Amino acid sequence: MAKRKISGKRVLITGASSGIGWHLATQLAAAGATVVLCARRKERLDELAEQVQAKGGTAIVFAGDVAQQDYRQQLIDLCQKDLGGLDILVNNAGIGAMGRFDEASPERIRQIFEVNFFALAELVRISLPLLKRGDDPAIVNISSVLGHRAAPLKSEYCASKFAVHGFSDAIRAELATDGVGVLLISPSTTDSEFFDASIEDETDKDWKKRGAMSPDAVATKTIRALRKRRHEIILTFGGRILVWVDRLIPGLANRLMAKFGQ
């Protein structure tokens, strides 16, 4: 099957104000896509749009909270009104928290799921009428290697990413006959603002790992997988090893996580 073309595509990107979303926007626009930029920080989106447009790309800014139903509907309405439809939906918005589950409030898990899973799933739901009429359409869900193998002190985040993983697998099968591709991206630790923006950190750990993948590299690999019509990619060698150890020797994976993961 021929590679998916990016030029001319109409793309909606959530969580575009920094990190992976920012670099996805710049790279997709550079490849000829029109990008709709979504995040809460309008000033950051305006800065991104200026960069895109300075390089000859096309970007539309629409700031808001993707966890809000009205805002999600307004996003889709904007795509229909201003672009005439939608070809690629990139669900990148996400939040995290660090700390023991038994010491957390019930609100923490609900807040994480509202952004990481419910907003993603509901945005997929309302975007499907446009995507099914789109040009070689696709859904890209930015998940995590922790959606394959969970780690301590991030229980709620891991659970939300496992949900994204399962949801992506299910809708991929459901939408196959509609011609809508579904790509699941599972990065390991990325050098971004994710940990700085976490809603809670009850640990004394430095979560920013030396050697973390750059968000620009994550974006590059994501777009390459999108072009190649891949279904799922785990981005790092270490991430792939972790997943295979968990599948083949789960007892060892459990012992390693209990000893070194917290």
N, C-alpha and C positions, 0 to 999 in steps of 0.2 A: 504494500500500500504506500502511496506517495506521502511524503512528509506534509504535516500541517503547515500552512503558510501563516505568518504573523501579520504581514503587511495588509492593511485595510481592515483588520479586525477591530471590533468594538469591545473594549475590555473594561470591566468594573473591578476595582481592587480595593478591598477593605484593609484597614490598618496600614495605609500608605504613607503616613507621616514620618516614618523612620524605618531603619533596619531593612529587613527583607522586602517589605512592601515598597519602600522608597526605591530600592534598586530594581525591583521588578518593573516599576512604573517607568524608570528611565530607560531600561533596556528594551522593554516592549515598545515604547514610543519611538526609540531609535530604530527599531525594526519596522516601523511604519504603522503601528497600531494607534488608535485613538483611545486614550485612557481616561476613565472617570475615577477620580481620586477621593477616597472616603476615609475619614478618621475624625477624631474629636478636635484636634488642634488645627484650626483653620489657617493660622499664620504659617505653620509648617507646610501645609498643603499648598498655600499660595507660593511659598518659596520653591517648592518642588515644581509646580506648574510653570513658574518663570524659567527654571532650568530646562524643562522639557521644551518649552516654546522657543527659548533662545537657540536650541539646537534644531529647530525646524519641526518639532513634534506638536501634537495636539493633545491638550489636557483640559479637563473640566473638573473644577473643584466643587465638592458638595460636602461640607463638614457636618458632623453629627455623631450620635451614639448608635452604633449598629445594634445594640441590645434593645433599642426602642422600636416597636412595631411600626409606628407611623413613619419614622425615618426610613426604615427598610423599604416601605412601600413608595415613599417619595423618591428613593434611589431608582427603583425600577421604573417609575413614571418618568423620571428624567431621561433614562436610557431610551425609552420609547419616544418621548417628545423630541429630544435633542439629537439623538443618533439614529432613530428609526428602528431600534432593536438592540440586541446584545448577542455577542458571539462567544465571549469567554468571561466566566465569573471566577475571580480569584478570592477565595476566603482565607485571608491572612491575619485578620484581627485576632488578638489573643492576649490573655493576661495569666499571671501565675501567682502563687504564694508558696512560701516555704515555712515548714514547721510541722510538728507532730499533729496527726489527725485528732488524737484524743485530747489535745489542748486547744483545739480550734473551735470557733463558734460555728453554729449551723449556717450563718450567713456567708461564711467564706466559700463553702462548696457551691452554694446557690449562685453567688456572684460569678464564680469562675465558669460554671456551666452556662449561665445566661449569655456570656460573651463567646466562650470557646465552642459551645455545642449548639445551644438553642438558636442563637442568632444565625449561626452558619446554616443550620438545617432549614430554618424558616426563610432565609434569603434564597436558598436553593429552591424551596417550594414556589415562591412567588416569581422567581426568575425563569422557571421552566417554560412557561408559555412563549417567552421571547427566545430562549435558547433553542427550543425545538424548531423555530423558524429561522434560526441564525445560520451563518455561513460556517460550516464545519465546526460546530460548537463544542465547547468543553467546559468542565468545571474543574478547578484546581483547588484542592484543599490542603493548606499548609498545616501539617500535623507535627509529629515529633517521633524520634526513636523511642521515647517514653510512652508512645502509644502502641508499642510492641512488647516492651519489657519495662515494667514499672520500677520506680526507685523510691526509697524512703524519703520522708520529709517533703515530698511533692505529691502526696496521695491524691488530692483533688485535681491537680493539673493532669496527672497521669490518667485518672479516670476519665476526664473530659477528652483526652486525646485517644484513649481506647474507644470511646464513643464515636469520635470522628472517623477512626479507622473502620469500625464496623459499619457505620452509616455509609461510608464511601464504597465499601465492597458491595453493600446491598443495592445502592442506587446505580452502581456501575452495571450490574446485571439487569436491573429494571429498565434502564435507559438505553441499553444496547440496541434495541430495535428502533429507537427514536433517533439514533445517530448522534447522541450526546456522549462524548467521552468524559471519563472521570479519572483524574490523576491525583494520587495521594503522595505528598512530599513529606519525608520524615528526616529532618535535619537532626544532628546532635547539637551540642552547645554552639551557639552562634554569637559572634562578637557584635552585640547590639545593645539597645537600651532596655531589653526585656527585664533583666534583673533589677535595674534601677527603677523601673515602673511597676514592679510587683506590688500587689495590694497589701501584702503582709510578709514580713520575714522575722520569724521568731527564733532564728538560729544565729550563731556567730560565725558562720562559714563565709568564705569568699567564693561565690558561685561562678565568678568569671574565670574560666580556665585558660591557661596558656595554650596557645595553639588552636583556639576555637576558630571555626570556619567563618570567614568574612561573609556578611550578608550579600555582598556583590557576587561572591562565588556561588552562594545558594541560589541567587536569582539566575545566574548563568546556567547552572545545572537544571533548574526548574524549566527554563525556556527550552533547553535542549530536549528534555524529556517530553515537553508539550509538543514540540515539532515532530518527535519520533513516535508520538501516540503511545507512550508508555502508560501503564496503569498505576505503577507505584515505584518509587525509588527511595532507598535508604542511602543518605548522602555520604556517609563516612565509612571507612574501613572498620574503625572501632565500633561503630554502630552496628554494622553487619555482623561482626564477631559476637557482639553482645546478644543479638537476636538469635543467632545460630546456637550459641551456648545455652540460651534459655530454652530453645526448642529441643535440643538433643540431650542436654544434661541439666534439666531444670533444678535438680537438687543442688548442684554446684552453683548455679546462678543465684539461687536463694541464699546460700551460705556467703557468697561473695558480697551480695547486696547488704546482708545483715552486718557483715564485718566492716566493709569499706564504704558503704553507701551513706553513712550518717555520721 
